[in-house]
Amino acid sequence: PKQSIRDKNILFGNEKVLRARLADAKFHWENDRTKNFSESLYKLKNVSYFEGLGNLYDKSIRLEKISVYISNQLNIKNVNNIKRAALLCKIDLITGMVGEFPELQGFMGGYYSAKEGRDVSNLISGHYFPKGSLGEISKNIGTNILSLTDKIDHLAGFFSINKKPSGSKDPFALRRSALGIVRIIVEGKISINIDKLIEFTTNLFRNNEPNLDKAIKSFILDRFSILLREKEVKYDVINCFMNDNPKYLDETHKKIIIMDSFIKTENGKDLKALWFRVSNILNTEGKNQNEKNISEFRVDGSFEKEEIKLFEKIIGIKSSKNFLKMLKQIALLKKPTDDFFDNLQIKDPNPDIKKRRIIILSFLKQRLLEIGNLESLEG
C-alpha cells in the first residue's frame, strides 16, 4: 500500500539524519577527548561572554570567587571541589560537542572533567539546574552552591550593564535565573544573607551604579512573590513579610507558609481580630504617643486588674525561634485584650490613666509586629 511505502520512506529519512548526527557526535566526542580539559581554561580568554562583561575566563574567575564566598557563609569546611568546579564549569562551551549540541552544556563538562574526580564532575554536570521553575533541586549542597553562583553572576552581570527585562521581553532569561536563585535558597534550605551576596557579586563587576543592588534585590523578591502566589498564598500574608525587605529568603519562606496556614485557623482569626482592634484604637488615640521601653514601665496598686493581667501576659510572651509557637502565644492575648476593652474606658477622663492604657496597648502592638508587618493584613 502507498501508506506503507510512505512510512518506510519517512523512517529511512529519519534514520539517515540520525546516523549523521550520531556520527557527528562520535567525531566530536573522540576529538574533544584528545585535549586536556582543564588546560583549556585559558582558551576561554579568547571567547567573549558579552559586551561589557568580559570573556568567559573573566566569568570563570568570578564564579570561583562567588562559590568560595557562598561556601564560607554556609560554613562548608572543604571548598576545594566546589572552587575547582566553579573555575572549570564553562570550559565545555568551547568543545566541539557543545558547539554542535548546545543543549549538552554542563553534561559534557561533567564527562570531560572525569580526571578531576567524580565530585568535581558531578558538580559541573548539575550546575545549570534548576532551570527556572523546571527540575528538582539537588540534594547535594555543593551542586546548589555552584548553581546559585552561576545564576547570581548571570543576573548581576546583565543588570550591571543595564540589560534588564522589559515588559514580556527577557532575551537573557534573567527572570528564570532569579526564580532559580529563589528556588535553590528556599528548597535547598540555604541560609544566606541575600543582600550581602548581591553586594559581593556586584562588586566584582566594579559598577558604581548606586541603586544596582536594590534593583537586583527587588527583581529577586518579585520572583519570590510569584512563586508564593503559585502556591496560592494570599497577597496580604506575603506582604506582611516582603514589606520588611527580608534578607534570609529561606527563613522568610517558612514564616510565610506557616502564617498562611495559621491565619485560617480559629487561633489565626483571633490573632487577626486582635491586630485590627489594637491598631485601630492606636491609630486614633495613640498618634502622638512616643514609643516606650517596656522594661521601664511599672505597674502599681492604682492599676485595674484588667490592665495588670494584660500587661503581665504581654511581658510573659517569650521570643522563640519556633514561629508557630510564637503565633499561638500571641493569639492567646485576645481574651485578656477583650477583657481590657470591655471593662475599661480607654478615653478615661483622667489623662494619666488614659495615657498608661494607651501605653499598654502600644506594648501589645510592638509584640504583634514582632510577627511581621501586620499593617499589610486585609480585613
Secondary structure, DSSP 8 states (H G I E B T S, - for coil): -HHHHHHHHHHHHHHHHHHHHHHHHHHHHHHHTTS-TGGGGGGGGGSB-STTS-BHHHHHHHHHHHHHHHHHHTT-S--HHHHHHHHHTTGGGGSHHHHH-GGGTTHHHHHHTGGG-HHHHHHHHHTT--BTTBS---S-HHHHHHHHHHHHHHHHHHHHTT---BTTB-TT-HHHHHHHHHHHHHHTT----HHHHHHHHHHTTT---TTHHHHHHHHHHHHHHHHHHHTT--HHHHHHHHTT--S-HHHHHHHHHHHHHHTTSHHHHHHHHHHHHHHHHHHHHSTT-----GGG----TTS-HHHHHHHHHHHH----S-HHHHHHHHHTTHHHHHHHHHHS-TT-SSHHHHHHHHHHHHHHHHHHHTT--GGG---
